[in-house]
Amino acid sequence: MLRAAALSVTRPRLAVLSAVNAHPHADTESVIGAVREELPKVSHQAVYDSLRALTAAGLLRRIQPSGSVARYESRIGDNHHHVVCRSCGAIADVDCAVGAAPCLTASDDRGYLIDEAEVVYWGLCPDCSTAHSS
């Protein structure tokens, strides 16, 4: 994947890809922790640089729901959305409701050529909604 994206294959990049694959929607600190399990001496900067390069190359996706730190995921190339728990901050993927990419058809595109839509659903996750109703 790295070579196909014209990126050098480095241990930090491989470890970051592995960490994000294993921990979807992980924040940077969580990625650093996971990478350090494999590469104990990796610097924060190496992880930040890897996240930036992998995102720029389209191998990772950066999301940042309102009020949250940046998160990273390896599910790319589709038009999926996210649901976020207002209580604990848990994030889960949500596929488009109908069709291949229905959200790309705006009621008025104002002349823009739309190539991506970002929808974030907010609510309470099953654990928090159970705790909230108790």
C-alpha positions as CSV (number, residue, x, y, z in Angstrom):
1,M,0.0,0.0,0.0
2,L,2.8,2.4,0.9
3,R,4.7,1.8,-2.3
4,A,1.5,2.1,-4.4
5,A,0.9,5.5,-2.7
6,A,4.6,6.6,-3.6
7,L,5.6,6.5,0.1
8,S,8.7,5.0,1.5
9,V,8.2,1.9,3.6
10,T,9.3,2.7,7.1
11,R,8.8,0.9,10.4
12,P,6.9,3.8,11.9
13,R,4.5,4.0,8.9
14,L,3.9,0.3,9.0
15,A,3.3,0.5,12.8
16,V,0.9,3.4,12.4
17,L,-1.1,1.6,9.7
18,S,-1.3,-1.5,11.9
19,A,-2.3,0.6,15.0
20,V,-5.1,2.4,13.1
21,N,-6.3,-0.8,11.6
22,A,-6.5,-2.4,15.0
23,H,-8.1,0.6,16.7
24,P,-10.5,2.4,14.3
25,H,-11.3,6.0,15.3
26,A,-8.2,6.2,17.6
27,D,-6.9,9.6,18.6
28,T,-3.2,10.5,18.2
29,E,-2.3,9.6,21.8
30,S,-3.9,6.1,21.4
31,V,-2.0,5.6,18.1
32,I,1.2,6.6,19.8
33,G,0.6,4.1,22.6
34,A,-0.2,1.3,20.2
35,V,2.8,2.0,18.0
36,R,5.1,2.1,21.1
37,E,4.0,-1.5,21.9
38,E,5.7,-2.5,18.6
39,L,8.4,0.3,18.5
40,P,9.1,1.4,22.1
41,K,11.5,4.2,21.1
42,V,9.4,5.8,18.3
43,S,9.1,9.6,18.8
44,H,5.8,11.5,18.9
45,Q,7.0,13.4,15.9
46,A,7.5,10.2,13.9
47,V,4.0,9.1,14.6
48,Y,2.6,12.6,13.8
49,D,4.6,12.7,10.5
50,S,3.4,9.2,9.6
51,L,-0.3,10.1,10.3
52,R,0.1,13.2,8.2
53,A,1.8,11.4,5.3
54,L,-0.7,8.4,5.4
55,T,-3.7,10.8,5.5
56,A,-2.3,13.0,2.7
57,A,-1.7,9.8,0.6
58,G,-5.3,8.7,1.2
59,L,-4.3,5.6,3.1
60,L,-6.0,6.9,6.3
61,R,-8.9,9.2,6.9
62,R,-8.8,11.9,9.6
63,I,-12.1,12.8,11.2
64,Q,-12.8,15.3,13.9
65,P,-16.3,15.4,15.3
66,S,-17.2,18.8,16.9
67,G,-15.7,19.1,20.3
68,S,-13.4,16.1,19.8
69,V,-9.7,15.6,19.0
70,A,-8.7,14.3,15.6
71,R,-9.3,10.6,15.1
72,Y,-8.0,8.3,12.4
73,E,-9.4,5.4,10.6
74,S,-8.3,3.0,7.8
75,R,-11.8,2.7,6.2
76,I,-11.3,4.9,3.2
77,G,-12.7,5.1,-0.3
78,D,-16.4,5.0,0.6
79,N,-18.9,7.5,1.7
80,H,-19.6,6.2,5.2
81,H,-20.5,8.5,8.1
82,H,-20.2,8.3,11.9
83,V,-22.3,8.2,15.0
84,V,-20.9,9.7,18.2
85,C,-22.0,9.2,21.8
86,R,-22.6,12.5,23.5
87,S,-21.8,11.0,26.9
88,C,-18.7,8.8,26.5
89,G,-17.5,9.9,23.0
90,A,-17.6,6.5,21.4
91,I,-17.6,6.6,17.6
92,A,-18.9,4.0,15.2
93,D,-19.2,3.8,11.4
94,V,-22.6,4.2,9.7
95,D,-23.1,3.3,6.1
96,C,-25.1,5.5,3.8
97,A,-28.8,4.8,4.2
98,V,-29.6,4.4,0.5
99,G,-27.7,4.0,-2.7
100,A,-24.0,4.3,-3.3
101,A,-23.5,7.9,-2.2
102,P,-26.9,9.6,-1.8
103,C,-25.5,12.3,0.4
104,L,-23.5,13.7,-2.5
105,T,-26.6,15.0,-4.1
106,A,-27.3,18.3,-2.4
107,S,-30.6,20.0,-2.9
108,D,-28.6,23.1,-4.1
109,D,-24.9,22.6,-4.8
110,R,-24.4,26.3,-5.4
111,G,-22.2,25.5,-8.4
112,Y,-19.8,23.4,-6.4
113,L,-18.5,20.0,-7.7
114,I,-19.2,17.9,-4.6
115,D,-17.0,14.9,-4.1
116,E,-17.5,14.2,-0.4
117,A,-20.2,14.6,2.3
118,E,-19.7,14.4,6.0
119,V,-22.6,13.5,8.2
120,V,-22.2,13.0,11.9
121,Y,-25.1,11.5,13.9
122,W,-25.1,12.3,17.6
123,G,-26.8,10.5,20.5
124,L,-26.1,8.0,23.3
125,C,-24.4,4.7,22.7
126,P,-26.1,1.5,23.9
127,D,-24.1,1.4,27.2
128,C,-24.7,5.1,28.0
129,S,-28.4,5.0,27.1
130,T,-28.8,2.0,29.4
131,A,-27.0,3.8,32.2
132,H,-28.9,7.0,31.5
133,S,-32.3,5.3,31.7
134,S,-31.5,3.5,35.0
